[in-house]
């Protein structure tokens, strides 16, 4: 039994080191993805202006009517304007690609 426990210790240590390295790699991939998303949304908020065709969370499309610091008024149907958080906007849709 003693020999078994002595042989098990190095394998356990190697497993802990391997799991630690996998965790570090996963962290860096996650950090890179978060940084890319942050840049995407910073660009999106700079381009946001009246007349832009957008899609916001939930897949609803509309046209921006006015932009305020934290809110955007969007026309989703003729004479139907709603106010949404600017952070709910997922993308600016290029009408020429449709």
Buried (B, 14 or more C-beta within 10 A) or exposed (E): EEEEEEEEEEEEEEEEEEEEEEEEEEEEEEEEEEEEEEEEBEEBEEEBEEEBBBBBEEEBEBBBBEBEEEBBBBEEEEEEEBEBEBEBBBEBBEEEEE
